[in-house]
Amino acid sequence: MEFPFDINQIFTERVSFLDQNLAADRWTARRPDLQANLATVIDELGRASAKAQQLTAAVTSASKLQSQRHQLYLLKDGESSGGRGAVVGFLKVGHKKLFLLDRHGVHVEAEPLCVLDFYIAENLQRHGYGLELFDFMLQHKNVEPGRMAYDRPSPKLLSFLEKHYSLTQNVPQVNNFVVFEDFFFNRAAVQLRKTPPKKPDGEIKPYSLMERGAVRQEQRTPPWPFAPHQSPQRSGSSQCSPPLSVGLSPTRAPHRVSVSSSPGGTRNQSRQSALIEGGRERRSSSLSRPQPGFP
Ligand SMILES: CC(=O)SCCNC(=O)CCNC(=O)[C@H](O)C(C)(C)COP(=O)(O)OP(=O)(O)OC[C@H]1O[C@@H](n2cnc3c(N)ncnc32)[C@H](O)[C@@H]1OP(=O)(O)O
């Protein structure tokens, strides 16, 4: 991906790490002109990724990176474009609080590192760049791919995970995240803990019934005498994480499919995100994604 400015001036390393500060290094941070070009690159990559995934709006942009606690790895080819360099692709990750089902169907709460967006320029796909970038991130974060969650992975990403990391057996979820069997294996109790029992009528509501944006905490607390006695641990967990960070991604379809039988689970735009109630708070995604088919 080429740009009308010097990529090597903005990104000095082959792989750059970006967070909400939106600067590849101190040098860029002090140069508003470079920061503006960097933002242009991120926006352009986000648009290209959305197009490749047939999303109606970008999951990644410079402004989103600044406002969300996500991190982005950007891979460049410093040699191309007559030495000015070109951008090869990016990988965006971030922690999210998720309510997941283990292989026995038991609800567990976790806050794993999630793959949120991943894109390699069209003409460079299937050349090993995705693997290079992904491996870089794994090493940087010191995490195993099977310990991560994947936000509505595309068929290409599922194929990628199967090919490079032998991740094939996903554990069906009611939200858009995909986790594999390794996710639950020997996980520390602090990272993964069972949520309180579901109410008998703990139904799953379609995403369209959810409030967008912040869900007011006070709405979730039933009046006396119905207010439950909560352990400090539980009440802490329900309050420390804003609803926006919890487990659902609006524009990606739920993954009830088995990777082995249907690599790719759909990444269509249907809004089947779900809300689980019953002893737990409402949840919504931190990703502002489009919801075609829903007003
Ligand atoms: C949570 C999310 O981010 S989901 C969004 C994932 N991103 C996308 O779908 C955007 C379009 N796709 C891409 O950008 C890239 O294909 C990526 C990021 C998924 C993978 O990057 P690449 O550089 O192509 O991967 P790399 O070359 O290291 O590995 C190739 C393997 O990836 C998978 N893959 C890559 N492209 C394709 C494709 N067109 N069709 C099927 N599988 C593919 C295959 O397993 C492939 O191995 P193969 O060629 O032997 O079949």
The ligand as an SDF file (V2000), in Angstrom:
LIG
                    3D

 51 53  0  0  0  0  0  0  0  0999 V2000
  -10.8310  -10.7350   13.7700 C   0  0  0  0  0  0  0  0  0  0  0  0
  -10.4300  -10.3030   12.3900 C   0  0  0  0  0  0  0  0  0  0  0  0
   -9.5830   -9.4950   12.2460 O   0  0  0  0  0  0  0  0  0  0  0  0
  -11.1440  -11.0450   11.0500 S   0  0  0  0  0  0  0  0  0  0  0  0
  -10.4450  -10.2370    9.6360 C   0  0  0  0  0  0  0  0  0  0  0  0
   -9.3020  -10.9600    9.0200 C   0  0  0  0  0  0  0  0  0  0  0  0
   -8.9080  -10.2160    7.8570 N   0  0  0  0  0  0  0  0  0  0  0  0
   -9.3810  -10.4340    6.6200 C   0  0  0  0  0  0  0  0  0  0  0  0
  -10.1590  -11.3480    6.3560 O   0  0  0  0  0  0  0  0  0  0  0  0
   -8.9370   -9.4510    5.5880 C   0  0  0  0  0  0  0  0  0  0  0  0
   -8.4750  -10.1170    4.3200 C   0  0  0  0  0  0  0  0  0  0  0  0
   -7.4300  -11.1110    4.5750 N   0  0  0  0  0  0  0  0  0  0  0  0
   -6.1790  -10.7750    4.9140 C   0  0  0  0  0  0  0  0  0  0  0  0
   -5.8760   -9.6160    5.0960 O   0  0  0  0  0  0  0  0  0  0  0  0
   -5.1550  -11.8690    5.0360 C   0  0  0  0  0  0  0  0  0  0  0  0
   -5.5360  -12.9420    4.2270 O   0  0  0  0  0  0  0  0  0  0  0  0
   -4.9500  -12.3820    6.4770 C   0  0  0  0  0  0  0  0  0  0  0  0
   -4.6040  -11.2290    7.3840 C   0  0  0  0  0  0  0  0  0  0  0  0
   -6.2020  -13.0740    7.0020 C   0  0  0  0  0  0  0  0  0  0  0  0
   -3.8080  -13.4030    6.4660 C   0  0  0  0  0  0  0  0  0  0  0  0
   -2.6320  -12.7660    6.0030 O   0  0  0  0  0  0  0  0  0  0  0  0
   -1.7180  -13.4520    4.8750 P   0  0  0  0  0  0  0  0  0  0  0  0
   -0.5040  -12.6210    4.6940 O   0  0  0  0  0  0  0  0  0  0  0  0
   -2.5540  -13.6950    3.6770 O   0  0  0  0  0  0  0  0  0  0  0  0
   -1.3630  -14.8400    5.5750 O   0  0  0  0  0  0  0  0  0  0  0  0
   -0.0970  -15.7730    5.3540 P   0  0  0  0  0  0  0  0  0  0  0  0
    0.4360  -15.5890    3.9810 O   0  0  0  0  0  0  0  0  0  0  0  0
    0.8400  -15.5980    6.4930 O   0  0  0  0  0  0  0  0  0  0  0  0
   -0.7900  -17.1840    5.4970 O   0  0  0  0  0  0  0  0  0  0  0  0
   -1.5000  -17.6930    4.4030 C   0  0  0  0  0  0  0  0  0  0  0  0
   -2.6500  -18.5220    4.9180 C   0  0  0  0  0  0  0  0  0  0  0  0
   -3.7120  -17.6650    5.3910 O   0  0  0  0  0  0  0  0  0  0  0  0
   -4.9620  -18.1600    4.9130 C   0  0  0  0  0  0  0  0  0  0  0  0
   -5.4370  -17.3160    3.8070 N   0  0  0  0  0  0  0  0  0  0  0  0
   -4.8850  -16.1690    3.3590 C   0  0  0  0  0  0  0  0  0  0  0  0
   -5.5830  -15.7070    2.3100 N   0  0  0  0  0  0  0  0  0  0  0  0
   -6.5740  -16.5710    2.0870 C   0  0  0  0  0  0  0  0  0  0  0  0
   -7.6240  -16.6560    1.1200 C   0  0  0  0  0  0  0  0  0  0  0  0
   -7.7830  -15.7560    0.1450 N   0  0  0  0  0  0  0  0  0  0  0  0
   -8.4760  -17.6870    1.1900 N   0  0  0  0  0  0  0  0  0  0  0  0
   -8.3510  -18.6340    2.1360 C   0  0  0  0  0  0  0  0  0  0  0  0
   -7.3570  -18.6290    3.0640 N   0  0  0  0  0  0  0  0  0  0  0  0
   -6.4910  -17.5990    3.0310 C   0  0  0  0  0  0  0  0  0  0  0  0
   -4.6370  -19.5330    4.3480 C   0  0  0  0  0  0  0  0  0  0  0  0
   -4.6280  -20.4680    5.4040 O   0  0  0  0  0  0  0  0  0  0  0  0
   -3.2560  -19.3250    3.8190 C   0  0  0  0  0  0  0  0  0  0  0  0
   -2.5530  -20.5250    3.6130 O   0  0  0  0  0  0  0  0  0  0  0  0
   -2.6000  -21.1610    2.1100 P   0  0  0  0  0  0  0  0  0  0  0  0
   -2.1710  -20.0840    1.1730 O   0  0  0  0  0  0  0  0  0  0  0  0
   -1.6480  -22.3100    2.1850 O   0  0  0  0  0  0  0  0  0  0  0  0
   -4.0100  -21.5860    1.8920 O   0  0  0  0  0  0  0  0  0  0  0  0
  1  2  1  0
  2  3  2  0
  2  4  1  0
  4  5  1  0
  5  6  1  0
  6  7  1  0
  7  8  1  0
  8  9  2  0
  8 10  1  0
 10 11  1  0
 11 12  1  0
 12 13  1  0
 13 14  2  0
 13 15  1  0
 15 16  1  0
 15 17  1  0
 17 18  1  0
 17 19  1  0
 17 20  1  0
 20 21  1  0
 21 22  1  0
 22 23  2  0
 22 24  1  0
 22 25  1  0
 25 26  1  0
 26 27  2  0
 26 28  1  0
 26 29  1  0
 29 30  1  0
 30 31  1  0
 31 32  1  0
 31 46  1  0
 32 33  1  0
 33 34  1  0
 33 44  1  0
 34 35  1  0
 34 43  1  0
 35 36  2  0
 36 37  1  0
 37 38  1  0
 37 43  2  0
 38 39  1  0
 38 40  2  0
 40 41  1  0
 41 42  2  0
 42 43  1  0
 44 45  1  0
 44 46  1  0
 46 47  1  0
 47 48  1  0
 48 49  2  0
 48 50  1  0
 48 51  1  0
M  END
$$$$
